[in-house]
């Protein structure tokens, strides 16, 4: 029951950090969209609905989800299958479903579903975590939805989900023998794939995906100039903000929002707008807020009353840390150009809702944490 909780354990800091990032998101999306009323209103309504859902979920015992783990898994796979069969194709990718006039991106919700399912499965098999049957089952269970996300094609989201799930498996106590074995095979294979990419001979990489990776490695090569242009413009925009930025809603001719410098300034490259308009100091503050959110997830994980709760919090920390880092890394030229939303800030309701849902579960785990004298 709700009233059985000790609300002294409710982590209001998480709510504050999420609202701070979401409020900034509304402002920056408004600026990036040229203060388009429909876009701004959609983002505001999205934040309001997501917050209400987050608070409701934070009051539901997270153990109840485990009773429906099979249904959640089938639901995730079914949504991804529906995307492949009847999804909406945009710019050569099929990643969205239109349900009742609302467009959703199922892969965003699958991230949270897989965190819950894998955490439940590994906690249930904690004593046999290194048994080949357990490792194999976990790998197969993850491979099916990951493969379907990749087929959309959506390599960046596939990598984010895979990284998150690997962190959960590591936190569950997987033996270093497995880890060393995977690294021993994975590192040479990665090198081989990069070499084969030079000749467009990697069967599981689309040509444009291989080209983006090569463009990052051979940045100064003139043949990749077009592929690097958006990132170069993003870096210039961030640098032009200097310490204090040009100010929100600035509309100078040199702004990254004008002149068609970036194609996805409301989503994938929104950090370029933050850097240009808010400057270095406030950009660092934004990154620190993400770091604080990740810390809160890990703190709750350390105090969770069972393994499943600890693993869910670890998974959310990994998801939040890696996805926010990856988005900023693309905008600053550290990673190859790829499409990932900046959590809580980028335009898009699916990403917003999924992150609030995941953090709602984390909040409930914090509500049921072990007492300090336990």
Secondary structure in CASP SS format (residue, H / E / C, confidence):
PFRMAT SS
TARGET T0000
AUTHOR 0000-0000-0000
METHOD secondary structure of the structure
MODEL  1
X C 1.00
X H 1.00
X H 1.00
X H 1.00
X C 1.00
X C 1.00
X H 1.00
X H 1.00
X H 1.00
X C 1.00
X C 1.00
X H 1.00
X H 1.00
X H 1.00
X H 1.00
X H 1.00
X H 1.00
X H 1.00
X H 1.00
X H 1.00
X H 1.00
X H 1.00
X H 1.00
X H 1.00
X H 1.00
X H 1.00
X H 1.00
X H 1.00
X H 1.00
X H 1.00
X H 1.00
X H 1.00
X C 1.00
X C 1.00
X C 1.00
X C 1.00
X H 1.00
X H 1.00
X H 1.00
X H 1.00
X H 1.00
X H 1.00
X H 1.00
X H 1.00
X H 1.00
X H 1.00
X H 1.00
X H 1.00
X H 1.00
X H 1.00
X H 1.00
X H 1.00
X H 1.00
X H 1.00
X H 1.00
X H 1.00
X H 1.00
X H 1.00
X C 1.00
X C 1.00
X C 1.00
X C 1.00
X H 1.00
X H 1.00
X H 1.00
X H 1.00
X C 1.00
X C 1.00
X H 1.00
X H 1.00
X H 1.00
X H 1.00
X H 1.00
X H 1.00
X H 1.00
X H 1.00
X H 1.00
X H 1.00
X H 1.00
X H 1.00
X H 1.00
X H 1.00
X H 1.00
X H 1.00
X H 1.00
X H 1.00
X C 1.00
X E 1.00
X E 1.00
X E 1.00
X C 1.00
X C 1.00
X E 1.00
X E 1.00
X E 1.00
X E 1.00
X E 1.00
X E 1.00
X E 1.00
X C 1.00
X C 1.00
X E 1.00
X E 1.00
X E 1.00
X C 1.00
X H 1.00
X H 1.00
X H 1.00
X H 1.00
X H 1.00
X H 1.00
X H 1.00
X H 1.00
X H 1.00
X H 1.00
X H 1.00
X H 1.00
X H 1.00
X H 1.00
X H 1.00
X H 1.00
X H 1.00
X H 1.00
X H 1.00
X C 1.00
X H 1.00
X H 1.00
X H 1.00
X C 1.00
X C 1.00
X C 1.00
X H 1.00
X H 1.00
X H 1.00
X H 1.00
X H 1.00
X H 1.00
X H 1.00
X H 1.00
X H 1.00
X H 1.00
X H 1.00
X H 1.00
X H 1.00
X H 1.00
X H 1.00
X H 1.00
X H 1.00
X H 1.00
X H 1.00
X C 1.00
X C 1.00
X C 1.00
X C 1.00
X H 1.00
X H 1.00
X H 1.00
X H 1.00
X H 1.00
X H 1.00
X H 1.00
X H 1.00
X H 1.00
X H 1.00
X H 1.00
X H 1.00
X H 1.00
X H 1.00
X H 1.00
X H 1.00
X H 1.00
X C 1.00
X C 1.00
X C 1.00
X C 1.00
X H 1.00
X H 1.00
X H 1.00
X H 1.00
X H 1.00
X H 1.00
X H 1.00
X H 1.00
X H 1.00
X H 1.00
X H 1.00
X H 1.00
X H 1.00
X H 1.00
X H 1.00
X H 1.00
X H 1.00
X H 1.00
X H 1.00
X H 1.00
X H 1.00
X H 1.00
X C 1.00
X C 1.00
X C 1.00
X C 1.00
X C 1.00
X C 1.00
X C 1.00
X C 1.00
X C 1.00
X H 1.00
X H 1.00
X H 1.00
X H 1.00
X H 1.00
X H 1.00
X H 1.00
X H 1.00
X H 1.00
X H 1.00
X H 1.00
X C 1.00
X C 1.00
X C 1.00
X C 1.00
X H 1.00
X H 1.00
X H 1.00
X H 1.00
X H 1.00
X H 1.00
X H 1.00
X H 1.00
X H 1.00
X H 1.00
X H 1.00
X H 1.00
X H 1.00
X H 1.00
X H 1.00
X H 1.00
X H 1.00
X H 1.00
X H 1.00
X C 1.00
X C 1.00
X C 1.00
X C 1.00
X C 1.00
X C 1.00
X C 1.00
X C 1.00
X C 1.00
X C 1.00
X C 1.00
X C 1.00
X C 1.00
X C 1.00
X C 1.00
X C 1.00
X C 1.00
X C 1.00
X C 1.00
X C 1.00
X C 1.00
X C 1.00
X C 1.00
X C 1.00
X C 1.00
X C 1.00
X C 1.00
X C 1.00
X C 1.00
X H 1.00
X H 1.00
X H 1.00
X H 1.00
X H 1.00
X H 1.00
X H 1.00
X H 1.00
X H 1.00
X H 1.00
X H 1.00
X H 1.00
X H 1.00
X H 1.00
X H 1.00
X H 1.00
X H 1.00
X H 1.00
X H 1.00
X H 1.00
X H 1.00
X H 1.00
X H 1.00
X H 1.00
X H 1.00
X H 1.00
X H 1.00
X H 1.00
X H 1.00
X H 1.00
X H 1.00
X H 1.00
X H 1.00
X H 1.00
X C 1.00
X C 1.00
X C 1.00
X H 1.00
X H 1.00
X H 1.00
X H 1.00
X H 1.00
X H 1.00
X H 1.00
X H 1.00
X H 1.00
X H 1.00
X H 1.00
X H 1.00
X H 1.00
X H 1.00
X H 1.00
X H 1.00
X H 1.00
X H 1.00
X H 1.00
X H 1.00
X H 1.00
X H 1.00
X H 1.00
X H 1.00
X H 1.00
X C 1.00
X C 1.00
X C 1.00
X C 1.00
X C 1.00
X C 1.00
X C 1.00
X C 1.00
X C 1.00
X C 1.00
X C 1.00
X C 1.00
X C 1.00
X C 1.00
X C 1.00
X C 1.00
X C 1.00
X H 1.00
X H 1.00
X H 1.00
X H 1.00
X H 1.00
X H 1.00
X H 1.00
X H 1.00
X H 1.00
X H 1.00
X H 1.00
X H 1.00
X H 1.00
X H 1.00
X H 1.00
X H 1.00
X H 1.00
X H 1.00
X H 1.00
X C 1.00
X C 1.00
X C 1.00
X C 1.00
X C 1.00
X C 1.00
X C 1.00
END
